[in-house]
Amino acid sequence: MNRKLVESLAQIILSLSDEERRWLEREIQKSSISTQVKDLKHRLKEFEAKYQMPSEHFHQRFQAGELGDSIDFFEWNTYYEMLSAAQSDAA
């Protein structure tokens, strides 16, 4: 860890106005959500390839009870819903 850099960044952050701090927090949150979205999309693509089905179609069928109780399906559904939530947070 570069202690001098961290101390300098801390001083800069402390010197920001409330408005600038809120903006910085929003930018950090956007970056975090963007990383999360990329990861979730990657995970969904793995399931889509494995089961040869788009996630949207899977989700509709899973919610309708047409696919059974495979642990993969519960995991896939969770990732799909997490992606939907992350994308609405980013909007």
N, CA, C and O atoms as a GROMACS GRO file, in nm:
protein
  364
    1MET      N    1   0.085  -0.118   0.000
    1MET     CA    2   0.000   0.000   0.000
    1MET      C    3   0.090   0.124   0.000
    1MET      O    4   0.188   0.132   0.074
    2ASN      N    5   0.054   0.217  -0.081
    2ASN     CA    6   0.127   0.343  -0.089
    2ASN      C    7   0.064   0.441   0.011
    2ASN      O    8  -0.035   0.508  -0.019
    3ARG      N    9   0.124   0.446   0.128
    3ARG     CA   10   0.067   0.525   0.238
    3ARG      C   11   0.056   0.674   0.203
    3ARG      O   12  -0.044   0.738   0.237
    4LYS      N   13   0.156   0.729   0.136
    4LYS     CA   14   0.153   0.872   0.100
    4LYS      C   15   0.038   0.902   0.006
    4LYS      O   16  -0.030   1.004   0.019
    5LEU      N   17   0.018   0.814  -0.090
    5LEU     CA   18  -0.092   0.833  -0.185
    5LEU      C   19  -0.226   0.829  -0.113
    5LEU      O   20  -0.313   0.914  -0.138
    6VAL      N   21  -0.244   0.734  -0.024
    6VAL     CA   22  -0.369   0.722   0.050
    6VAL      C   23  -0.391   0.845   0.137
    6VAL      O   24  -0.502   0.897   0.144
    7GLU      N   25  -0.288   0.892   0.202
    7GLU     CA   26  -0.301   1.013   0.284
    7GLU      C   27  -0.337   1.134   0.199
    7GLU      O   28  -0.420   1.217   0.239
    8SER      N   29  -0.275   1.144   0.082
    8SER     CA   30  -0.307   1.255  -0.009
    8SER      C   31  -0.451   1.248  -0.056
    8SER      O   32  -0.521   1.350  -0.059
    9LEU      N   33  -0.496   1.129  -0.091
    9LEU     CA   34  -0.636   1.112  -0.134
    9LEU      C   35  -0.732   1.146  -0.020
    9LEU      O   36  -0.835   1.209  -0.043
   10ALA      N   37  -0.699   1.105   0.100
   10ALA     CA   38  -0.783   1.136   0.215
   10ALA      C   39  -0.793   1.288   0.235
   10ALA      O   40  -0.902   1.339   0.262
   11GLN      N   41  -0.683   1.358   0.221
   11GLN     CA   42  -0.685   1.504   0.236
   11GLN      C   43  -0.770   1.568   0.126
   11GLN      O   44  -0.845   1.662   0.153
   12ILE      N   45  -0.759   1.518   0.005
   12ILE     CA   46  -0.839   1.572  -0.105
   12ILE      C   47  -0.987   1.550  -0.077
   12ILE      O   48  -1.068   1.641  -0.092
   13ILE      N   49  -1.022   1.429  -0.037
   13ILE     CA   50  -1.162   1.396  -0.010
   13ILE      C   51  -1.216   1.483   0.103
   13ILE      O   52  -1.329   1.532   0.096
   14LEU      N   53  -1.136   1.502   0.206
   14LEU     CA   54  -1.180   1.585   0.319
   14LEU      C   55  -1.197   1.731   0.280
   14LEU      O   56  -1.272   1.804   0.345
   15SER      N   57  -1.129   1.774   0.176
   15SER     CA   58  -1.139   1.914   0.134
   15SER      C   59  -1.258   1.939   0.041
   15SER      O   60  -1.288   2.054   0.008
   16LEU      N   61  -1.325   1.833  -0.002
   16LEU     CA   62  -1.439   1.849  -0.092
   16LEU      C   63  -1.560   1.906  -0.020
   16LEU      O   64  -1.579   1.886   0.100
   17SER      N   65  -1.641   1.976  -0.097
   17SER     CA   66  -1.768   2.025  -0.042
   17SER      C   67  -1.865   1.907  -0.031
   17SER      O   68  -1.840   1.800  -0.085
   18ASP      N   69  -1.975   1.929   0.039
   18ASP     CA   70  -2.075   1.822   0.053
   18ASP      C   71  -2.126   1.778  -0.085
   18ASP      O   72  -2.144   1.659  -0.110
   19GLU      N   73  -2.149   1.874  -0.171
   19GLU     CA   74  -2.198   1.842  -0.306
   19GLU      C   75  -2.095   1.759  -0.384
   19GLU      O   76  -2.131   1.663  -0.452
   20GLU      N   77  -1.969   1.796  -0.373
   20GLU     CA   78  -1.864   1.721  -0.442
   20GLU      C   79  -1.849   1.579  -0.385
   20GLU      O   80  -1.824   1.484  -0.459
   21ARG      N   81  -1.865   1.567  -0.255
   21ARG     CA   82  -1.858   1.434  -0.193
   21ARG      C   83  -1.973   1.345  -0.239
   21ARG      O   84  -1.954   1.227  -0.268
   22ARG      N   85  -2.093   1.403  -0.246
   22ARG     CA   86  -2.209   1.325  -0.294
   22ARG      C   87  -2.185   1.281  -0.438
   22ARG      O   88  -2.216   1.167  -0.474
   23TRP      N   89  -2.131   1.369  -0.520
   23TRP     CA   90  -2.100   1.335  -0.659
   23TRP      C   91  -1.998   1.221  -0.664
   23TRP      O   92  -2.014   1.126  -0.740
   24LEU      N   93  -1.893   1.231  -0.583
   24LEU     CA   94  -1.790   1.127  -0.577
   24LEU      C   95  -1.851   0.993  -0.534
   24LEU      O   96  -1.819   0.889  -0.592
   25GLU      N   97  -1.936   0.995  -0.435
   25GLU     CA   98  -2.002   0.873  -0.388
   25GLU      C   99  -2.087   0.811  -0.500
   25GLU      O  100  -2.086   0.689  -0.518
   26ARG      N  101  -2.159   0.896  -0.574
   26ARG     CA  102  -2.239   0.844  -0.687
   26ARG      C  103  -2.151   0.781  -0.794
   26ARG      O  104  -2.185   0.677  -0.849
   27GLU      N  105  -2.038   0.844  -0.822
   27GLU     CA  106  -1.947   0.790  -0.924
   27GLU      C  107  -1.887   0.656  -0.880
   27GLU      O  108  -1.873   0.564  -0.960
   28ILE      N  109  -1.852   0.648  -0.755
   28ILE     CA  110  -1.798   0.522  -0.702
   28ILE      C  111  -1.906   0.414  -0.708
   28ILE      O  112  -1.878   0.300  -0.745
   29GLN      N  113  -2.027   0.450  -0.672
   29GLN     CA  114  -2.137   0.353  -0.676
   29GLN      C  115  -2.163   0.308  -0.820
   29GLN      O  116  -2.185   0.189  -0.844
   30LYS      N  117  -2.161   0.401  -0.916
   30LYS     CA  118  -2.180   0.364  -1.057
   30LYS      C  119  -2.074   0.265  -1.102
   30LYS      O  120  -2.104   0.167  -1.170
   31SER      N  121  -1.951   0.290  -1.064
   31SER     CA  122  -1.842   0.202  -1.101
   31SER      C  123  -1.862   0.064  -1.041
   31SER      O  124  -1.840  -0.037  -1.108
   32SER      N  125  -1.903   0.058  -0.916
   32SER     CA  126  -1.928  -0.068  -0.850
   32SER      C  127  -2.042  -0.144  -0.917
   32SER      O  128  -2.032  -0.265  -0.939
   33ILE      N  129  -2.149  -0.074  -0.951
   33ILE     CA  130  -2.262  -0.137  -1.018
   33ILE      C  131  -2.221  -0.187  -1.155
   33ILE      O  132  -2.261  -0.295  -1.197
   34SER      N  133  -2.140  -0.108  -1.226
   34SER     CA  134  -2.093  -0.149  -1.358
   34SER      C  135  -2.013  -0.278  -1.351
   34SER      O  136  -2.030  -0.366  -1.436
   35THR      N  137  -1.927  -0.291  -1.252
   35THR     CA  138  -1.849  -0.413  -1.233
   35THR      C  139  -1.941  -0.530  -1.200
   35THR      O  140  -1.923  -0.640  -1.252
   36GLN      N  141  -2.039  -0.506  -1.115
   36GLN     CA  142  -2.134  -0.610  -1.077
   36GLN      C  143  -2.214  -0.656  -1.200
   36GLN      O  144  -2.235  -0.775  -1.219
   37VAL      N  145  -2.258  -0.562  -1.282
   37VAL     CA  146  -2.335  -0.595  -1.402
   37VAL      C  147  -2.252  -0.682  -1.496
   37VAL      O  148  -2.303  -0.780  -1.549
   38LYS      N  149  -2.127  -0.646  -1.518
   38LYS     CA  150  -2.041  -0.726  -1.605
   38LYS      C  151  -2.027  -0.869  -1.554
   38LYS      O  152  -2.035  -0.964  -1.631
   39ASP      N  153  -2.005  -0.882  -1.424
   39ASP     CA  154  -1.991  -1.015  -1.364
   39ASP      C  155  -2.119  -1.096  -1.379
   39ASP      O  156  -2.114  -1.214  -1.415
   40LEU      N  157  -2.232  -1.036  -1.352
   40LEU     CA  158  -2.360  -1.106  -1.362
   40LEU      C  159  -2.389  -1.147  -1.506
   40LEU      O  160  -2.438  -1.257  -1.530
   41LYS      N  161  -2.359  -1.060  -1.602
   41LYS     CA  162  -2.380  -1.094  -1.743
   41LYS      C  163  -2.294  -1.213  -1.783
   41LYS      O  164  -2.338  -1.300  -1.858
   42HIS      N  165  -2.172  -1.216  -1.733
   42HIS     CA  166  -2.084  -1.329  -1.762
   42HIS      C  167  -2.143  -1.458  -1.707
   42HIS      O  168  -2.145  -1.560  -1.776
   43ARG      N  169  -2.190  -1.454  -1.585
   43ARG     CA  170  -2.249  -1.573  -1.523
   43ARG      C  171  -2.373  -1.619  -1.600
   43ARG      O  172  -2.393  -1.739  -1.620
   44LEU      N  173  -2.457  -1.523  -1.643
   44LEU     CA  174  -2.577  -1.559  -1.718
   44LEU      C  175  -2.540  -1.624  -1.852
   44LEU      O  176  -2.603  -1.720  -1.894
   45LYS      N  177  -2.438  -1.571  -1.917
   45LYS     CA  178  -2.395  -1.629  -2.046
   45LYS      C  179  -2.352  -1.774  -2.029
   45LYS      O  180  -2.374  -1.856  -2.118
   46GLU      N  181  -2.289  -1.805  -1.917
   46GLU     CA  182  -2.248  -1.944  -1.892
   46GLU      C  183  -2.370  -2.035  -1.884
   46GLU      O  184  -2.371  -2.143  -1.942
   47PHE      N  185  -2.474  -1.993  -1.813
   47PHE     CA  186  -2.596  -2.072  -1.804
   47PHE      C  187  -2.667  -2.080  -1.939
   47PHE      O  188  -2.718  -2.185  -1.977
   48GLU      N  189  -2.670  -1.968  -2.012
   48GLU     CA  190  -2.734  -1.967  -2.143
   48GLU      C  191  -2.667  -2.066  -2.238
   48GLU      O  192  -2.733  -2.136  -2.314
   49ALA      N  193  -2.535  -2.070  -2.232
   49ALA     CA  194  -2.461  -2.164  -2.317
   49ALA      C  195  -2.488  -2.309  -2.273
   49ALA      O  196  -2.508  -2.397  -2.356
   50LYS      N  197  -2.487  -2.332  -2.144
   50LYS     CA  198  -2.506  -2.467  -2.091
   50LYS      C  199  -2.645  -2.522  -2.126
   50LYS      O  200  -2.658  -2.639  -2.161
   51TYR      N  201  -2.747  -2.437  -2.116
   51TYR     CA  202  -2.884  -2.482  -2.136
   51TYR      C  203  -2.944  -2.436  -2.269
   51TYR      O  204  -3.062  -2.461  -2.297
   52GLN      N  205  -2.864  -2.369  -2.351
   52GLN     CA  206  -2.908  -2.325  -2.484
   52GLN      C  207  -3.043  -2.250  -2.477
   52GLN      O  208  -3.138  -2.283  -2.548
   53MET      N  209  -3.046  -2.148  -2.389
   53MET     CA  210  -3.169  -2.073  -2.370
   53MET      C  211  -3.133  -1.932  -2.323
   53MET      O  212  -3.050  -1.917  -2.234
   54PRO      N  213  -3.194  -1.830  -2.381
   54PRO     CA  214  -3.169  -1.694  -2.330
   54PRO      C  215  -3.223  -1.680  -2.188
   54PRO      O  216  -3.322  -1.743  -2.151
   55SER      N  217  -3.158  -1.598  -2.110
   55SER     CA  218  -3.196  -1.580  -1.970
   55SER      C  219  -3.340  -1.528  -1.955
   55SER      O  220  -3.410  -1.568  -1.862
   56GLU      N  221  -3.383  -1.441  -2.044
   56GLU     CA  222  -3.519  -1.387  -2.035
   56GLU      C  223  -3.622  -1.500  -2.051
   56GLU      O  224  -3.719  -1.507  -1.976
   57HIS      N  225  -3.598  -1.587  -2.148
   57HIS     CA  226  -3.688  -1.700  -2.172
   57HIS      C  227  -3.683  -1.796  -2.053
   57HIS      O  228  -3.787  -1.843  -2.005
   58PHE      N  229  -3.562  -1.825  -2.005
   58PHE     CA  230  -3.547  -1.911  -1.887
   58PHE      C  231  -3.627  -1.855  -1.770
   58PHE      O  232  -3.702  -1.928  -1.705
   59HIS      N  233  -3.611  -1.726  -1.743
   59HIS     CA  234  -3.675  -1.665  -1.627
   59HIS      C  235  -3.827  -1.679  -1.635
   59HIS      O  236  -3.892  -1.713  -1.536
   60GLN      N  237  -3.883  -1.653  -1.752
   60GLN     CA  238  -4.028  -1.668  -1.769
   60GLN      C  239  -4.072  -1.811  -1.741
   60GLN      O  240  -4.170  -1.834  -1.670
   61ARG      N  241  -4.000  -1.907  -1.797
   61ARG     CA  242  -4.036  -2.048  -1.780
   61ARG      C  243  -4.015  -2.094  -1.635
   61ARG      O  244  -4.095  -2.170  -1.581
   62PHE      N  245  -3.907  -2.047  -1.574
   62PHE     CA  246  -3.879  -2.086  -1.435
   62PHE      C  247  -3.987  -2.031  -1.343
   62PHE      O  248  -4.036  -2.102  -1.255
   63GLN      N  249  -4.023  -1.904  -1.362
   63GLN     CA  250  -4.126  -1.842  -1.279
   63GLN      C  251  -4.262  -1.910  -1.298
   63GLN      O  252  -4.343  -1.912  -1.206
   64ALA      N  253  -4.285  -1.966  -1.416
   64ALA     CA  254  -4.411  -2.036  -1.444
   64ALA      C  255  -4.408  -2.179  -1.390
   64ALA      O  256  -4.509  -2.249  -1.398
   65GLY      N  257  -4.295  -2.222  -1.336
   65GLY     CA  258  -4.284  -2.356  -1.279
   65GLY      C  259  -4.265  -2.465  -1.382
   65GLY      O  260  -4.295  -2.582  -1.356
   66GLU      N  261  -4.215  -2.429  -1.500
   66GLU     CA  262  -4.202  -2.525  -1.610
   66GLU      C  263  -4.069  -2.600  -1.612
   66GLU      O  264  -4.053  -2.693  -1.690
   67LEU      N  265  -3.973  -2.561  -1.527
   67LEU     CA  266  -3.838  -2.616  -1.542
   67LEU      C  267  -3.790  -2.706  -1.428
   67LEU      O  268  -3.684  -2.767  -1.441
   68GLY      N  269  -3.861  -2.715  -1.323
   68GLY     CA  270  -3.816  -2.801  -1.213
   68GLY      C  271  -3.734  -2.725  -1.110
   68GLY      O  272  -3.728  -2.602  -1.110
   69ASP      N  273  -3.671  -2.803  -1.021
   69ASP     CA  274  -3.605  -2.746  -0.903
   69ASP      C  275  -3.454  -2.767  -0.901
   69ASP      O  276  -3.395  -2.779  -0.794
   70SER      N  277  -3.392  -2.770  -1.016
   70SER     CA  278  -3.247  -2.786  -1.022
   70SER      C  279  -3.178  -2.670  -0.950
   70SER      O  280  -3.222  -2.555  -0.961
   71ILE      N  281  -3.071  -2.700  -0.878
   71ILE     CA  282  -2.996  -2.594  -0.810
   71ILE      C  283  -2.942  -2.494  -0.911
   71ILE      O  284  -2.934  -2.374  -0.882
   72ASP      N  285  -2.904  -2.542  -1.031
   72ASP     CA  286  -2.861  -2.451  -1.138
   72ASP      C  287  -2.969  -2.349  -1.170
   72ASP      O  288  -2.940  -2.231  -1.190
   73PHE      N  289  -3.093  -2.394  -1.174
   73PHE     CA  290  -3.202  -2.304  -1.211
   73PHE      C  291  -3.226  -2.199  -1.102
   73PHE      O  292  -3.255  -2.083  -1.132
   74PHE      N  293  -3.214  -2.238  -0.977
   74PHE     CA  294  -3.228  -2.140  -0.869
   74PHE      C  295  -3.114  -2.038  -0.873
   74PHE      O  296  -3.136  -1.919  -0.853
   75GLU      N  297  -2.994  -2.086  -0.901
   75GLU     CA  298  -2.878  -1.996  -0.910
   75GLU      C  299  -2.894  -1.902  -1.029
   75GLU      O  300  -2.873  -1.781  -1.017
   76TRP      N  301  -2.932  -1.958  -1.144
   76TRP     CA  302  -2.952  -1.878  -1.265
   76TRP      C  303  -3.059  -1.773  -1.240
   76TRP      O  304  -3.040  -1.656  -1.276
   77ASN      N  305  -3.169  -1.810  -1.179
   77ASN     CA  306  -3.277  -1.717  -1.150
   77ASN      C  307  -3.228  -1.605  -1.058
   77ASN      O  308  -3.263  -1.488  -1.078
   78THR      N  309  -3.149  -1.641  -0.958
   78THR     CA  310  -3.096  -1.540  -0.865
   78THR      C  311  -3.008  -1.440  -0.938
   78THR      O  312  -3.021  -1.319  -0.919
   79TYR      N  313  -2.917  -1.490  -1.023
   79TYR     CA  314  -2.831  -1.399  -1.100
   79TYR      C  315  -2.913  -1.310  -1.192
   79TYR      O  316  -2.884  -1.191  -1.205
   80TYR      N  317  -3.015  -1.366  -1.254
   80TYR     CA  318  -3.100  -1.287  -1.344
   80TYR      C  319  -3.168  -1.174  -1.266
   80TYR      O  320  -3.172  -1.060  -1.312
   81GLU      N  321  -3.222  -1.208  -1.150
   81GLU     CA  322  -3.291  -1.106  -1.071
   81GLU      C  323  -3.192  -1.003  -1.015
   81GLU      O  324  -3.225  -0.885  -1.004
   82MET      N  325  -3.073  -1.047  -0.979
   82MET     CA  326  -2.970  -0.953  -0.932
   82MET      C  327  -2.932  -0.856  -1.044
   82MET      O  328  -2.914  -0.737  -1.019
   83LEU      N  329  -2.918  -0.908  -1.167
   83LEU     CA  330  -2.885  -0.821  -1.280
   83LEU      C  331  -2.998  -0.720  -1.304
   83LEU      O  332  -2.971  -0.601  -1.326
   84SER      N  333  -3.120  -0.765  -1.301
   84SER     CA  334  -3.234  -0.674  -1.319
   84SER      C  335  -3.232  -0.563  -1.215
   84SER      O  336  -3.255  -0.446  -1.247
   85ALA      N  337  -3.205  -0.599  -1.090
   85ALA     CA  338  -3.200  -0.499  -0.983
   85ALA      C  339  -3.083  -0.403  -1.001
   85ALA      O  340  -3.098  -0.282  -0.983
   86ALA      N  341  -2.967  -0.456  -1.037
   86ALA     CA  342  -2.849  -0.371  -1.057
   86ALA      C  343  -2.870  -0.274  -1.172
   86ALA      O  344  -2.829  -0.158  -1.164
   87GLN      N  345  -2.934  -0.320  -1.278
   87GLN     CA  346  -2.958  -0.231  -1.393
   87GLN      C  347  -3.059  -0.124  -1.359
   87GLN      O  348  -3.047  -0.011  -1.407
   88SER      N  349  -3.158  -0.156  -1.278
   88SER     CA  350  -3.255  -0.052  -1.240
   88SER      C  351  -3.190   0.047  -1.144
   88SER      O  352  -3.224   0.165  -1.145
   89ASP      N  353  -3.096   0.001  -1.060
   89ASP     CA  354  -3.023   0.092  -0.970
   89ASP      C  355  -2.936   0.187  -1.051
   89ASP      O  356  -2.917   0.303  -1.013
   90ALA      N  357  -2.882   0.138  -1.162
   90ALA     CA  358  -2.791   0.219  -1.242
   90ALA      C  359  -2.865   0.323  -1.325
   90ALA      O  360  -2.807   0.423  -1.367
   91ALA      N  361  -2.993   0.299  -1.348
   91ALA     CA  362  -3.071   0.391  -1.433
   91ALA      C  363  -3.105   0.520  -1.364
   91ALA      O  364  -3.171   0.606  -1.422
   0.00000   0.00000   0.00000
